[in-house]
Amino acid sequence: MNIILPPDLMLMALAGICLLILIANLVMRGLRRYKPAWRKRILSWRFRAGLTLLICLFLIVALVPFIFVRVDSGEVAVLWKRFGGGTYLDKHFSEGTVLVMPWDKLIIYNGRFQTAHENIDAITNEGLRITLNVTVRYRPVIEHVPYLHQLVGPKYLEEMVLPEVASAVRMIVSRYRAEQVYSHQRIKVQKELLEEVLHELHLQEETILEQTGHIKDGHTLVNLDDMLIKRVDVPDKVHEAIISKVNQSYLNEEYAMRLEVAKKEALRKKTEAQGIADFQETVAGGISETYLRWRGIEATIELAKSNNSKVVVIGSGKDGLPLILNTESSLSGPAPTLGQDASTLVMAEETTRPPSEHLKSAIKPGEPMSSHHMSSAKSGEPLNKH
């Protein structure tokens, strides 16, 4: 008879022993008062009773580890009966303390999620030999652990799961190139591996159960939860070639982006040039002599407001626009100033007019410039010093 004992068994045993000792003392006191003869007879047996009790305690202490077997958290046990037909298939034993006869045996399995790592060599469809480090997550089916123990045994991982995993890995990897397994196709390979191993395990379990005569419907011995490819080892030269190819791919994308940016920049410049051409075409018909004269007056006013030293040359004609020169800039010789730019604008305006006939006279050296010369000098024309 197999009994799963409660966790407080030892407390109950100690309480029972204390109660038995108390009852024995009370009985001996009662016998001393009412039955002295019985008390003397019991005392004469004290030596033999003590020796028998010591022998019994020794046997109990020696057999306790074999009789009271502890099943820890997350474990499941299977009973093997020496005189009861071998493996007890009707029931499995869960966590707690199990009372087992000394001639029977209790085998304990781990019922939790477990992880196994395996290095598997495989050949790709290119004929390249690679090594995959595969992680398998598995656990036994708790309800069918007695069948698993009888048909496969405690080493079911090495004898049942890992061979199927290795076979599936070699079969699936042979469909892909090394680069696909190494990089972007890894998730797809893992999914196909899991499906293939689950299918092969199911077929294997059906074959085992059918050969032993057990009912196979609904009997799954091992649950395979997931398969992961942790690492793929390829030859060094292949690894360098893959890295070089990836780098070239990114470089190609970079040049494609540069070409796209250049095309957009060319389109921008084309649009800008078209806008400038349209503006010039629109404004060209509206620029008149009056507009240019007004712009010259505005430039002269702005230059007159500045604090720089200037030489004002009064222009001729009906406009009489002055020419303002920055003497500091002309002496030092730097880049043209704002005054020179404006004077250039005024000279461009004046040159569009017909020349006067009386401006051909020149100033002699040392001769002061009269009002006649000031009025007769063309705007922007240097004075003749000969």
C-alpha positions in Angstrom: 0.0 0.0 0.0 1.4 3.4 -1.1 0.4 6.4 1.0 1.4 10.0 0.4 1.9 11.3 4.0 1.2 14.8 5.1 4.1 17.3 5.6 3.7 17.3 9.5 4.3 13.5 9.8 7.3 13.9 12.2 5.4 16.2 14.5 2.6 13.7 14.7 5.1 10.9 15.4 6.8 12.8 18.2 3.4 13.7 19.8 2.4 10.0 19.6 5.7 8.9 21.4 5.2 11.5 24.1 1.6 10.4 24.7 2.7 6.8 24.8 5.3 7.5 27.5 2.8 9.4 29.5 0.2 6.6 29.4 2.9 4.0 30.3 3.8 6.0 33.5 0.2 6.3 34.5 -0.3 2.6 34.0 2.8 1.7 36.1 1.6 3.9 39.0 -1.8 2.3 38.9 -0.4 -1.2 38.9 1.9 -0.3 41.8 -1.1 0.7 43.9 -3.7 -1.9 42.8 -1.8 -4.8 41.2 1.7 -5.0 42.8 2.2 -8.5 41.4 1.7 -7.4 37.8 4.0 -4.6 38.3 6.8 -6.9 39.5 6.3 -9.1 36.5 6.5 -6.2 34.2 9.6 -4.9 35.8 11.2 -8.4 35.4 10.6 -8.1 31.6 12.2 -4.6 31.5 15.6 -5.7 30.2 14.1 -7.8 27.4 11.6 -5.0 26.6 14.3 -2.4 26.4 16.5 -4.6 24.2 13.6 -5.2 21.9 12.8 -1.5 21.8 16.4 -0.6 20.9 16.5 -3.2 18.1 13.2 -1.8 16.7 14.4 1.8 16.9 17.6 0.8 15.0 15.6 -0.9 12.3 13.3 2.1 12.0 16.2 4.6 11.7 18.0 2.4 9.2 14.9 1.9 7.0 13.4 5.4 7.2 15.3 6.8 4.2 14.1 3.9 2.1 10.5 3.8 3.5 9.7 7.5 3.6 10.8 9.0 0.3 10.6 12.8 -0.2 9.4 14.2 -3.6 10.5 17.8 -3.9 8.7 20.7 -5.5 8.3 20.4 -9.3 9.1 16.6 -9.2 7.0 13.6 -10.1 7.7 10.0 -9.0 7.1 6.6 -10.5 6.8 3.5 -8.3 8.4 0.1 -9.2 7.0 -2.9 -7.3 9.2 -5.9 -6.9 6.2 -8.2 -6.1 3.5 -6.2 -7.9 4.3 -6.4 -11.6 7.0 -3.9 -12.1 6.2 -0.3 -13.0 3.0 1.0 -11.4 1.2 2.6 -14.4 -2.1 3.5 -12.8 -0.8 6.5 -10.9 2.1 8.9 -10.6 3.2 10.5 -7.2 3.5 14.2 -6.9 5.1 16.5 -4.3 5.3 15.3 -0.7 6.5 12.2 1.3 5.7 8.8 -0.1 5.6 5.6 2.0 7.4 2.9 0.1 8.0 -0.7 1.1 11.7 -1.5 1.5 11.7 -4.0 -1.4 10.1 -1.5 -3.8 11.8 1.5 -5.6 10.6 5.1 -6.3 12.1 6.8 -9.3 11.9 10.6 -9.4 11.6 12.7 -12.6 11.9 16.5 -13.0 8.6 17.8 -14.2 9.7 21.4 -14.7 10.7 23.2 -17.9 14.3 22.2 -18.7 16.9 23.4 -21.2 19.4 21.4 -23.1 22.3 22.7 -25.3 23.7 20.7 -28.2 26.3 21.4 -30.9 25.2 19.9 -34.2 27.2 19.8 -37.5 25.2 20.3 -40.7 25.9 20.9 -44.4 24.2 23.7 -46.3 22.9 23.4 -49.9 26.2 24.9 -51.0 28.1 22.0 -49.5 29.5 24.2 -46.7 30.0 22.6 -43.3 28.7 24.7 -40.4 28.1 24.1 -36.7 24.9 25.2 -34.9 24.6 25.6 -31.2 20.9 24.6 -30.6 19.0 25.1 -27.3 16.0 22.8 -26.7 13.3 23.6 -24.1 11.4 20.5 -23.0 9.5 18.8 -20.2 7.8 15.5 -19.7 4.1 15.1 -19.7 3.2 14.6 -16.0 0.2 12.3 -16.5 2.3 10.0 -18.7 5.5 9.8 -16.8 4.9 6.1 -15.8 4.7 5.2 -19.5 7.8 7.3 -20.3 9.7 5.5 -17.5 8.6 2.1 -18.7 9.2 2.6 -22.4 12.1 5.0 -22.6 13.7 5.6 -19.1 15.2 8.5 -17.2 17.6 9.2 -20.1 14.8 10.1 -22.5 16.5 13.3 -23.5 19.6 11.6 -24.9 17.8 8.6 -26.3 14.6 10.2 -27.7 14.7 14.0 -28.1 18.3 15.0 -29.1 18.6 12.4 -31.9 15.4 13.8 -33.5 16.6 17.3 -33.0 20.0 16.6 -34.7 18.2 14.8 -37.7 15.8 17.7 -38.1 18.6 20.3 -38.0 20.6 18.6 -40.7 17.5 18.2 -42.9 16.4 21.8 -42.6 19.8 23.4 -42.9 20.4 21.5 -46.1 17.7 23.6 -47.7 19.4 27.0 -47.1 22.6 28.8 -47.8 25.0 29.6 -45.0 24.3 33.3 -45.2 20.5 32.7 -44.7 21.0 30.5 -41.6 23.6 33.0 -40.3 21.5 36.2 -40.7 18.0 37.1 -41.8 16.5 33.6 -42.2 17.3 32.4 -38.7 13.7 32.8 -37.3 12.3 30.9 -40.2 14.8 28.1 -39.7 13.9 27.9 -36.0 10.2 27.6 -36.8 10.7 24.9 -39.3 13.0 23.0 -36.9 10.4 23.0 -34.2 7.6 21.8 -36.5 9.8 19.0 -37.9 11.0 17.8 -34.5 7.4 17.8 -33.1 6.3 15.8 -36.0 9.1 13.2 -35.7 8.6 12.9 -32.0 4.9 12.2 -32.5 5.6 9.5 -35.0 8.2 8.0 -32.7 5.9 7.9 -29.7 3.1 6.3 -31.7 5.5 3.6 -32.9 6.8 2.9 -29.3 3.3 2.8 -27.8 2.0 0.6 -30.7 4.8 -1.9 -30.3 4.2 -2.3 -26.5 0.5 -2.7 -26.9 -0.5 0.4 -25.0 -3.3 2.7 -26.0 -1.7 5.5 -28.1 -4.5 7.9 -28.4 -3.7 11.1 -26.5 -0.5 9.7 -25.1 2.2 12.3 -25.5 5.3 11.4 -23.6 7.5 14.6 -24.0 6.5 18.2 -24.6 8.9 20.2 -26.8 8.2 23.8 -26.1 10.8 25.7 -28.2 14.0 25.4 -30.2 16.5 28.3 -30.5 19.6 28.7 -32.6 22.1 30.4 -30.2 25.1 30.5 -32.5 26.2 29.6 -36.0 29.8 28.8 -36.6 31.1 29.1 -40.2 34.7 28.9 -41.6 36.7 32.1 -41.1 36.9 32.8 -44.8 33.2 32.4 -45.3 32.6 34.7 -42.3 34.8 37.4 -43.8 33.1 37.1 -47.2 29.7 37.5 -45.6 30.8 40.6 -43.7 32.3 42.0 -46.9 29.1 41.4 -48.7 27.0 43.1 -46.1 29.4 46.1 -46.1 29.1 46.4 -49.9 25.3 46.2 -49.6 25.2 49.1 -47.2 27.7 51.0 -49.4 25.5 50.4 -52.4 22.5 51.8 -50.5 24.6 54.9 -49.5 25.5 55.6 -53.1 21.9 55.2 -54.2 20.9 57.7 -51.6 23.6 60.1 -52.8 22.3 59.8 -56.4 18.8 60.5 -55.2 19.9 63.6 -53.3 21.9 64.8 -56.4 18.8 64.4 -58.6 16.7 66.4 -56.2 19.4 69.1 -56.1 19.5 69.3 -59.9 15.7 69.6 -59.9 15.8 72.4 -57.4 18.4 74.3 -59.4 16.4 73.8 -62.6 13.3 75.2 -60.9 15.2 78.1 -59.4 16.7 79.0 -62.9 13.2 78.8 -64.4 11.9 81.1 -61.8 14.7 83.6 -62.4 14.1 83.5 -66.2 10.4 84.1 -65.7 11.1 87.0 -63.4 13.5 88.6 -65.9 11.0 88.1 -68.7 8.3 89.7 -66.6 10.3 92.7 -65.3 12.3 93.5 -68.5 9.4 95.3 -70.2 8.7 97.4 -67.1 12.2 99.0 -66.6 12.1 102.5 -68.0 14.4 105.5 -67.9 12.3 107.1 -65.2 12.6 104.0 -63.0 16.4 103.9 -63.3 16.6 107.7 -62.5 14.5 107.1 -59.4 16.7 104.3 -58.3 19.8 106.5 -58.8 18.3 109.3 -56.6 17.6 106.7 -53.9 21.2 105.4 -54.0 22.6 109.0 -53.9 20.5 109.8 -50.8 21.6 106.7 -49.0 25.3 107.3 -49.8 25.0 110.9 -48.6 23.8 109.8 -45.2 27.0 107.8 -44.5 29.9 109.2 -42.5 32.7 108.4 -45.0 34.7 111.0 -46.9 33.4 111.7 -50.4 34.1 113.6 -53.6 30.8 114.7 -55.2 30.9 115.2 -59.0 27.8 117.0 -60.3 26.5 115.3 -63.4 25.3 117.0 -66.5 22.1 116.9 -68.4 18.6 117.6 -67.2 18.9 115.1 -64.2 22.2 116.5 -62.8 22.7 113.4 -60.6 25.9 113.7 -58.5 28.6 111.1 -58.5 29.8 110.3 -54.9 33.3 108.7 -54.5 34.7 107.3 -51.3 38.2 108.8 -51.2 39.4 106.6 -48.4 38.6 103.5 -50.4 40.2 104.8 -53.5 43.4 105.6 -51.7 43.8 102.3 -49.8 42.8 100.2 -52.8 40.5 97.6 -51.2 37.6 95.9 -52.8 34.9 98.3 -54.2 32.7 99.9 -51.6 29.0 100.5 -51.5 29.6 104.1 -52.8 31.5 102.8 -55.8 28.8 100.3 -56.6 26.2 103.1 -56.5 28.4 105.4 -58.6 28.6 102.6 -61.2 24.8 102.4 -61.2 24.6 106.2 -61.8 27.3 106.0 -64.6 25.3 103.2 -66.3 22.3 105.5 -66.2 24.1 108.5 -67.6 25.8 106.6 -70.4 22.4 105.7 -71.8 21.9 109.4 -72.7 23.4 111.2 -75.8 26.7 113.0 -75.2 26.7 116.8 -75.1 28.8 118.7 -77.6 30.2 121.2 -75.2 31.9 118.6 -72.9 34.9 118.2 -75.1 36.9 120.9 -73.4 39.5 119.8 -70.9 41.0 121.4 -67.8 44.6 122.5 -68.1 47.1 121.5 -65.4 47.0 123.9 -62.5 43.8 125.5 -63.7 41.0 125.7 -61.2 37.8 124.0 -62.1 35.1 126.6 -62.9 31.4 126.2 -62.9 31.5 125.8 -66.6 33.7 122.7 -66.3 31.7 121.3 -63.5 28.5 121.6 -65.5 30.1 120.3 -68.7 31.7 117.2 -67.2 29.9 114.0 -67.9 28.8 112.0 -64.9 31.3 109.4 -64.0 34.0 110.7 -66.5 37.4 111.4 -65.1 38.8 114.8 -65.5 41.6 115.4 -68.1 44.7 116.6 -66.3 46.9 117.1 -69.4 
